């Protein structure tokens, strides 16, 4: 099947540096293969009629095949982005098999009797290595060797003859079936594939079993199915900035520290515009920005992700880095520190997504994570002092304004109370004057209407009101001669008043 028999087409060398290394490895392997080929040709010409030189020629040919396979794997990895580890493993199995055969032959010679009239054995001899220098033996030669050495006569067994006769056809049939199975692909739930028929994209395969044309007429380009990747925008390298996994009871690593006075990895330092009053200057800001992205789920995005860009992480880092630098350069340091990080992240995400929508690469920016935005670690203490001074100044101004507002409010309250009291007193005085004026007018009208009876009645009423709480002793004027009554207004104690009567 495509995922087993063909090479795994996962991008291994994603960075330009890794591809350069693989290209250099390919060149070194080709140079070694060329030198090996020259040595093998010279040695084969010198030992053409010698029995002892065939084994060394075979070993040189094995080395030549291994170096050519290594060069092919490095070339596929460097220029096609194909993981050719399967080819490297197969090429490494060949010298391993030869070494295992030589070891088994060395051990078997201890228990195998030598043939009569046989030539002395060579120091190094191997069937696998000999297959590279001489053609395969025919069935007759194999049968003669088995009969002569082990006494097995293959001419008397029709099963062996039929097997040997049908073996090439069976091998060819298996090879043909294996070639047909190269068009079968099994995609896991986290995989998708862009199917190419004769080099042109024909369909986008979802997870499951799919059948297409065999290689090289049909090809499936593997890609992720909704996988979210994260890269550090502020990092200049290709390490991705992935934070290490930390156990629950382990000590927190230094890169997880978000204090301003500690230098953090994966931070970028930017020079931005600043100002103090009417003076302009420059300020330095450190920012740790990360971006989460994935390939969209539609088929057009899957095709675009395979054919639009060759270095998707590098392109995303470049565009996001440009947007981050632009955003930081358009704001001052105090505004960046005081602004909520979610607002900054949302603005950068919209700008980066707009760029990729214009390019049509099928990339979806899931989120922008602002780990930290702060002044440099060396200036953190000074920044904190300036911020503390500003806070103290603002607090002092606010306190003074509050005290002034309190004094003004108290004065306003006192003035308003005085004005209200004066207005109330004036209103009461005017009301009392009007009342007396009305009463006086009413008395004049009553005097005119009632004659002398009104003054007497007025006098008695006033007398009754004045004597309402007085202690009175009324003396009958007939007890003493005269025409007047005597009223005693002197105060007496309760006991004196109860114990005696005083008559005048």
C-alpha positions as CSV (number, residue, x, y, z in Angstrom):
1,X,0.0,0.0,0.0
2,X,1.0,3.6,-0.4
3,X,1.7,4.1,3.3
4,X,3.8,0.9,3.6
5,X,5.4,0.1,0.2
6,X,6.0,3.6,-1.0
7,X,8.0,6.1,0.9
8,X,6.5,8.1,3.8
9,X,6.0,11.6,2.4
10,X,6.2,13.4,5.7
11,X,8.3,16.6,5.6
12,X,11.4,15.7,7.6
13,X,13.8,18.5,6.7
14,X,11.6,21.5,7.2
15,X,14.3,24.1,7.5
16,X,16.7,25.3,4.9
17,X,19.7,24.3,7.2
18,X,18.6,20.7,7.4
19,X,18.1,20.5,3.7
20,X,21.6,21.9,3.1
21,X,23.0,19.2,5.4
22,X,21.1,16.5,3.5
23,X,22.4,17.9,0.2
24,X,26.0,17.8,1.5
25,X,25.5,14.2,2.8
26,X,24.2,13.3,-0.7
27,X,27.3,14.7,-2.3
28,X,29.6,12.9,0.1
29,X,27.8,9.6,-0.5
30,X,28.1,10.1,-4.3
31,X,31.8,10.9,-4.0
32,X,32.4,7.7,-1.9
33,X,30.4,5.7,-4.4
34,X,32.5,7.0,-7.3
35,X,35.7,6.1,-5.5
36,X,34.4,2.7,-4.6
37,X,33.4,2.1,-8.2
38,X,36.9,3.0,-9.4
39,X,38.5,0.6,-6.9
40,X,36.1,-2.2,-7.8
41,X,36.8,-1.8,-11.5
42,X,40.5,-1.8,-11.0
43,X,40.4,-4.8,-8.7
44,X,38.1,-6.7,-10.9
45,X,40.4,-6.2,-13.9
46,X,43.5,-7.3,-12.0
47,X,41.8,-10.5,-10.5
48,X,39.7,-11.4,-13.5
49,X,41.1,-15.0,-13.6
50,X,41.7,-15.4,-9.9
51,X,39.4,-17.2,-7.5
52,X,40.6,-15.2,-4.5
53,X,39.6,-11.8,-5.9
54,X,35.9,-12.5,-6.5
55,X,34.9,-12.2,-2.9
56,X,36.6,-8.8,-2.4
57,X,35.0,-7.6,-5.6
58,X,31.6,-8.6,-4.3
59,X,32.3,-6.8,-1.0
60,X,33.2,-3.7,-2.9
61,X,30.0,-4.0,-4.9
62,X,28.0,-4.3,-1.7
63,X,29.7,-1.1,-0.4
64,X,28.8,0.6,-3.8
65,X,25.1,-0.4,-3.5
66,X,25.0,0.9,0.1
67,X,26.5,4.3,-0.7
68,X,24.2,4.7,-3.7
69,X,21.2,3.9,-1.5
70,X,22.4,6.5,1.0
71,X,22.8,9.1,-1.7
72,X,19.4,8.4,-3.0
73,X,17.8,8.7,0.4
74,X,19.6,11.9,1.2
75,X,18.5,13.3,-2.3
76,X,14.9,12.4,-1.7
77,X,15.0,14.0,1.8
78,X,16.7,17.2,0.6
79,X,14.8,18.0,-2.6
80,X,11.5,16.1,-2.3
81,X,10.9,16.2,1.5
82,X,10.4,12.4,1.5
83,X,11.3,10.4,4.5
84,X,13.6,7.7,3.0
85,X,14.4,5.9,6.2
86,X,12.9,2.7,4.8
87,X,15.4,2.7,2.0
88,X,18.2,3.3,4.4
89,X,17.1,0.4,6.6
90,X,16.9,-1.9,3.6
91,X,20.3,-0.9,2.4
92,X,21.7,-1.5,5.9
93,X,20.2,-5.0,6.0
94,X,22.4,-6.1,3.0
95,X,25.8,-5.9,4.8
96,X,24.2,-7.2,7.9
97,X,22.9,-10.3,6.1
98,X,26.4,-10.8,4.5
99,X,28.0,-10.6,8.0
100,X,25.4,-13.0,9.4
101,X,26.0,-15.5,6.6
102,X,29.8,-15.4,7.1
103,X,29.4,-16.0,10.8
104,X,27.1,-19.0,10.2
105,X,29.5,-20.4,7.6
106,X,32.4,-20.0,10.0
107,X,30.5,-21.9,12.7
108,X,29.2,-24.6,10.3
109,X,32.7,-25.4,9.1
110,X,33.4,-26.9,12.5
111,X,30.7,-29.5,12.0
112,X,30.8,-30.1,8.2
113,X,33.3,-32.7,6.9
114,X,35.4,-31.5,3.9
115,X,34.8,-32.9,0.4
116,X,37.3,-35.2,-1.2
117,X,39.7,-33.8,-3.6
118,X,38.3,-30.3,-2.9
119,X,40.4,-27.2,-3.2
120,X,41.4,-25.4,0.0
121,X,38.6,-23.1,1.1
122,X,38.9,-19.4,0.6
123,X,39.3,-17.2,3.6
124,X,36.1,-15.2,2.9
125,X,33.2,-16.8,1.0
126,X,29.6,-15.8,0.9
127,X,26.6,-16.7,-1.3
128,X,25.0,-13.3,-1.0
129,X,28.2,-11.5,-2.0
130,X,28.8,-14.0,-4.8
131,X,25.4,-13.2,-6.3
132,X,26.7,-9.7,-7.1
133,X,29.7,-11.0,-9.1
134,X,28.3,-14.1,-10.9
135,X,25.0,-15.1,-12.3
136,X,22.6,-17.3,-10.4
137,X,23.1,-21.0,-10.7
138,X,20.6,-23.0,-12.7
139,X,18.4,-25.6,-11.1
140,X,20.5,-28.3,-12.5
141,X,23.7,-26.9,-10.9
142,X,21.9,-26.5,-7.6
143,X,20.6,-30.1,-7.8
144,X,24.0,-31.4,-8.7
145,X,25.6,-29.5,-5.7
146,X,23.0,-30.9,-3.3
147,X,23.4,-34.4,-4.6
148,X,27.2,-34.3,-4.4
149,X,27.4,-32.6,-1.0
150,X,24.3,-33.8,0.9
151,X,23.1,-36.8,-1.1
152,X,19.8,-35.2,-2.1
153,X,18.6,-36.1,-5.6
154,X,16.1,-33.4,-6.7
155,X,15.5,-35.3,-10.0
156,X,13.5,-37.9,-8.1
157,X,11.1,-35.2,-6.5
158,X,8.5,-33.7,-8.8
159,X,7.4,-31.3,-6.1
160,X,10.8,-29.6,-5.9
161,X,11.0,-29.5,-9.7
162,X,7.5,-28.0,-10.0
163,X,8.3,-25.5,-7.2
164,X,11.5,-24.4,-8.9
165,X,9.8,-24.1,-12.2
166,X,6.9,-22.0,-10.9
167,X,9.0,-19.9,-8.5
168,X,9.9,-17.2,-11.1
169,X,6.2,-16.9,-12.1
170,X,5.2,-16.7,-8.4
171,X,7.8,-14.0,-7.7
172,X,6.7,-12.0,-10.7
173,X,3.1,-12.3,-9.7
174,X,3.8,-11.2,-6.1
175,X,5.8,-8.3,-7.5
176,X,2.9,-7.3,-9.7
177,X,0.4,-7.6,-6.9
178,X,2.7,-5.5,-4.7
179,X,2.9,-2.9,-7.4
180,X,-0.9,-2.8,-7.6
181,X,-1.2,-2.4,-3.9
182,X,0.9,0.8,-4.1
183,X,-2.3,2.5,-5.2
184,X,-4.2,1.5,-2.0
185,X,-4.0,4.0,0.9
186,X,-5.3,3.7,4.5
187,X,-5.6,7.1,6.1
188,X,-5.8,7.5,9.9
189,X,-8.3,9.8,11.6
190,X,-5.6,12.5,11.9
191,X,-4.6,12.3,8.2
192,X,-5.8,13.5,4.8
193,X,-4.3,13.2,1.4
194,X,-4.3,15.1,-1.9
195,X,-4.5,12.4,-4.6
196,X,-2.6,13.1,-7.8
197,X,-3.4,11.3,-11.0
198,X,-0.7,11.6,-13.7
199,X,0.7,14.5,-11.7
200,X,-2.5,16.6,-11.5
201,X,-4.5,16.8,-8.2
202,X,-7.7,14.9,-8.7
203,X,-9.3,14.6,-5.3
204,X,-8.8,15.1,-1.5
205,X,-9.1,11.9,0.4
206,X,-10.5,11.9,3.9
207,X,-9.6,9.3,6.7
208,X,-10.4,5.8,5.6
209,X,-9.6,3.3,2.8
210,X,-9.0,4.7,-0.7
211,X,-8.0,3.0,-3.9
212,X,-6.2,4.8,-6.8
213,X,-3.8,4.2,-9.6
214,X,-0.5,2.5,-8.7
215,X,2.7,4.4,-8.5
216,X,4.0,6.3,-10.5
217,X,0.6,7.0,-12.2
218,X,-1.1,7.8,-8.9
219,X,0.3,9.5,-5.8
220,X,-1.1,10.5,-2.5
221,X,0.4,13.6,-0.7
222,X,-0.2,13.2,3.0
223,X,-1.2,16.1,5.2
224,X,-2.7,16.7,8.7
225,X,-6.4,16.5,9.4
226,X,-7.1,19.4,11.8
227,X,-3.8,19.2,13.6
228,X,-2.9,22.5,15.4
229,X,0.7,23.6,15.3
230,X,2.4,26.3,17.4
231,X,5.4,28.3,16.6
232,X,7.2,31.1,18.3
233,X,7.0,34.3,16.2
234,X,9.7,36.0,18.1
235,X,12.2,33.1,17.7
236,X,14.8,33.4,15.0
237,X,15.5,29.7,14.9
238,X,13.5,26.7,13.9
239,X,13.2,25.1,17.3
240,X,9.5,26.0,17.5
241,X,9.8,27.2,21.0
242,X,8.0,24.3,22.5
243,X,8.0,24.5,26.3
244,X,9.1,21.3,28.0
245,X,6.7,19.1,29.9
246,X,7.0,19.6,33.6
247,X,5.8,17.2,36.3
248,X,3.3,18.4,38.8
249,X,5.7,18.1,41.7
250,X,8.8,19.3,39.8
251,X,10.5,22.6,40.0
252,X,9.3,25.3,37.6
253,X,11.9,25.7,34.7
254,X,13.4,29.1,34.1
255,X,11.7,29.6,30.8
256,X,8.3,29.4,32.4
257,X,9.1,32.4,34.7
258,X,7.2,35.5,33.5
259,X,8.8,38.1,35.8
260,X,10.1,41.2,34.1
261,X,13.5,41.1,35.8
262,X,14.4,37.7,34.3
263,X,15.6,37.2,30.7
264,X,13.4,34.6,28.9
265,X,14.2,32.6,25.8
266,X,12.3,33.1,22.6
267,X,11.8,36.8,23.3
268,X,12.3,39.4,20.6
269,X,13.7,42.9,21.4
270,X,12.2,45.8,19.4
271,X,13.1,49.5,19.4
272,X,9.9,51.6,19.3
273,X,9.1,55.3,19.4
274,X,8.6,57.0,22.7
275,X,8.1,60.4,24.1
276,X,8.1,62.5,27.2
277,X,6.1,65.7,27.1
278,X,7.1,67.5,23.9
279,X,10.4,65.5,23.5
280,X,10.6,62.4,21.3
281,X,12.9,59.5,22.0
282,X,13.2,55.7,21.6
283,X,12.2,52.9,23.9
284,X,13.0,49.2,24.0
285,X,10.3,46.5,24.5
286,X,10.6,42.7,24.8
287,X,7.8,40.5,23.6
288,X,7.2,36.7,23.6
289,X,4.5,36.0,20.9
290,X,3.3,32.6,19.8
291,X,0.9,31.6,17.0
292,X,-1.3,28.6,16.7
293,X,-2.3,27.6,13.1
294,X,-3.7,24.7,11.2
295,X,-4.8,23.8,7.7
296,X,-8.5,24.5,7.0
297,X,-10.8,21.6,6.7
298,X,-12.1,22.3,3.2
299,X,-10.7,20.6,0.1
300,X,-9.5,23.9,-1.5
301,X,-7.4,24.6,1.5
302,X,-5.9,21.1,1.5
303,X,-4.8,21.6,-2.2
304,X,-3.5,25.1,-1.5
305,X,-1.4,23.9,1.5
306,X,0.4,21.4,-0.8
307,X,1.1,23.6,-3.8
308,X,1.1,27.2,-2.7
309,X,3.9,27.2,-0.2
310,X,7.1,25.2,0.2
311,X,8.1,26.4,3.6
312,X,4.8,27.0,5.5
313,X,6.3,27.5,9.0
314,X,9.0,29.9,7.8
315,X,6.4,31.9,5.8
316,X,4.0,32.1,8.8
317,X,6.8,33.1,11.1
318,X,7.9,35.8,8.6
319,X,4.4,37.3,8.1
320,X,3.5,37.1,11.8
321,X,6.8,38.6,12.8
322,X,6.2,41.5,10.4
323,X,2.8,42.1,11.9
324,X,4.1,41.9,15.5
325,X,6.9,44.4,14.7
326,X,4.4,46.8,13.0
327,X,2.0,46.6,16.0
328,X,4.8,47.2,18.5
329,X,6.3,50.1,16.5
330,X,2.9,51.8,16.3
331,X,2.4,52.0,20.1
332,X,4.4,53.4,23.0
333,X,5.8,51.2,25.8
334,X,3.4,52.4,28.5
335,X,0.4,51.8,26.1
336,X,1.6,48.3,25.3
337,X,2.1,47.4,29.0
338,X,-1.3,48.9,30.1
339,X,-3.3,47.3,27.2
340,X,-4.8,43.9,27.8
341,X,-2.9,41.2,26.1
342,X,-6.1,39.7,24.6
343,X,-6.7,43.0,22.7
344,X,-3.1,42.9,21.3
345,X,-3.4,39.2,20.4
346,X,-6.8,39.7,18.6
347,X,-5.4,42.6,16.5
348,X,-2.3,40.6,15.4
349,X,-4.4,37.5,14.6
350,X,-6.8,39.5,12.4
351,X,-3.8,41.1,10.5
352,X,-2.0,37.8,10.0
353,X,-5.2,36.0,8.9
354,X,-5.9,38.8,6.4
355,X,-2.5,38.3,4.9
356,X,-3.0,34.6,4.4
357,X,-6.5,35.1,3.0
358,X,-4.9,37.3,0.3
359,X,-2.3,34.7,-0.4
360,X,-4.8,31.9,-0.5
361,X,-2.7,29.3,1.3
362,X,-5.5,27.5,3.2
363,X,-4.0,28.4,6.6
364,X,-6.2,29.2,9.5
365,X,-4.8,31.2,12.4
366,X,-6.4,29.7,15.4
367,X,-5.0,31.9,18.1
368,X,-2.2,34.3,19.0
369,X,-0.8,33.8,22.4
370,X,1.0,36.8,24.1
371,X,3.2,35.3,26.7
372,X,4.7,38.6,27.8
373,X,5.2,42.2,26.7
374,X,7.5,44.2,29.0
375,X,10.6,46.4,29.1
376,X,14.0,44.7,29.0
377,X,15.1,42.7,32.1
378,X,17.9,45.2,32.9
379,X,15.5,48.2,32.9
380,X,12.7,46.5,34.8
381,X,13.8,48.0,38.2
382,X,13.9,51.5,36.7
383,X,10.6,51.0,34.9
384,X,9.0,49.8,38.2
385,X,10.4,52.9,40.0
386,X,9.1,55.2,37.3
387,X,5.7,53.5,37.4
388,X,5.7,53.7,41.2
389,X,6.5,57.4,41.1
390,X,3.8,58.0,38.6
391,X,1.3,56.0,40.7
392,X,2.4,58.0,43.8
393,X,2.1,61.3,41.9
394,X,-1.3,60.3,40.6
395,X,-2.4,59.2,44.1
396,X,-1.1,62.5,45.6
397,X,-3.0,64.5,43.0
398,X,-6.1,62.5,43.5
399,X,-5.8,62.9,47.3
400,X,-5.3,66.7,47.0
401,X,-8.2,66.9,44.6
402,X,-10.4,64.9,47.0
403,X,-9.4,67.2,49.9
404,X,-10.1,70.3,47.9
405,X,-13.4,68.9,46.8
406,X,-14.2,68.1,50.5
407,X,-13.3,71.7,51.6
408,X,-15.3,73.2,48.8
409,X,-18.2,71.0,49.5
410,X,-18.1,71.8,53.2
411,X,-18.0,75.5,52.5
412,X,-20.8,75.2,50.0
413,X,-22.8,73.3,52.6
414,X,-22.2,75.9,55.3
415,X,-23.1,78.8,52.9
416,X,-26.2,77.0,51.8
417,X,-27.2,76.3,55.4
418,X,-26.6,80.0,56.3
419,X,-28.6,81.2,53.3
420,X,-31.4,78.8,54.2
421,X,-31.4,79.8,57.8
422,X,-31.4,83.5,56.9
423,X,-34.2,83.0,54.4
424,X,-36.2,81.0,56.9
425,X,-35.7,83.7,59.7
426,X,-36.7,86.4,57.3
427,X,-39.8,84.4,56.2
428,X,-40.8,83.8,59.8
429,X,-40.3,87.5,60.8
430,X,-42.4,88.6,57.8
431,X,-45.0,86.0,58.6
432,X,-45.2,87.1,62.2
433,X,-45.4,90.7,61.3
434,X,-48.2,90.0,58.8
435,X,-50.0,87.9,61.5
436,X,-49.8,90.8,64.0
437,X,-50.8,93.2,61.3
438,X,-53.9,91.1,60.6
439,X,-54.7,90.7,64.3
440,X,-54.3,94.4,64.9
441,X,-56.6,95.1,61.9
442,X,-59.1,92.6,63.2
443,X,-59.0,94.2,66.7
444,X,-59.6,97.6,65.3
445,X,-62.6,96.3,63.3
446,X,-64.0,94.5,66.4
447,X,-63.6,97.7,68.5
448,X,-65.5,99.7,66.0
449,X,-68.2,97.1,65.8
450,X,-68.5,96.1,69.5
451,X,-67.8,99.4,71.3
452,X,-66.5,99.3,74.9
453,X,-67.4,95.6,75.4
454,X,-64.5,94.5,73.2
455,X,-61.7,96.2,75.2
456,X,-63.2,94.7,78.4
457,X,-63.4,91.3,76.9
458,X,-59.8,91.7,75.5
459,X,-58.6,92.7,78.9
460,X,-60.2,89.8,80.6
461,X,-58.9,87.4,78.0
462,X,-55.3,88.7,78.4
463,X,-55.7,88.6,82.2
464,X,-56.9,85.0,82.1
465,X,-54.0,84.0,79.9
466,X,-51.5,85.8,82.1
467,X,-52.9,84.3,85.3
468,X,-53.2,80.8,83.9
469,X,-50.2,79.3,85.9
470,X,-50.2,81.7,88.9
471,X,-51.1,80.8,92.5
472,X,-54.1,83.0,93.4
473,X,-55.8,83.7,96.7
474,X,-59.1,85.4,96.3
475,X,-60.2,87.4,99.4
476,X,-63.7,88.5,99.7
477,X,-63.9,92.3,99.9
478,X,-66.7,92.1,102.3
479,X,-64.5,90.8,105.1
480,X,-62.6,94.0,105.3
481,X,-64.2,97.3,104.6
482,X,-63.5,98.9,101.3
483,X,-64.5,98.5,97.6
484,X,-61.4,96.7,96.3
485,X,-60.3,93.2,96.3
486,X,-56.6,92.3,97.2
487,X,-54.8,89.8,95.1
488,X,-51.7,88.2,96.6
489,X,-49.3,87.1,93.9
490,X,-46.6,85.9,96.3
491,X,-45.4,82.3,96.0
492,X,-45.8,79.8,98.8
493,X,-44.4,76.3,99.4
494,X,-46.8,73.5,99.2
495,X,-46.7,72.8,102.9
496,X,-47.3,76.4,103.9
497,X,-50.2,76.6,101.5
498,X,-51.8,73.5,103.0
499,X,-51.1,74.3,106.6
500,X,-52.4,77.8,107.0
501,X,-54.7,80.5,105.6
502,X,-53.7,84.0,105.5
503,X,-56.3,86.6,105.2
504,X,-55.8,90.2,104.3
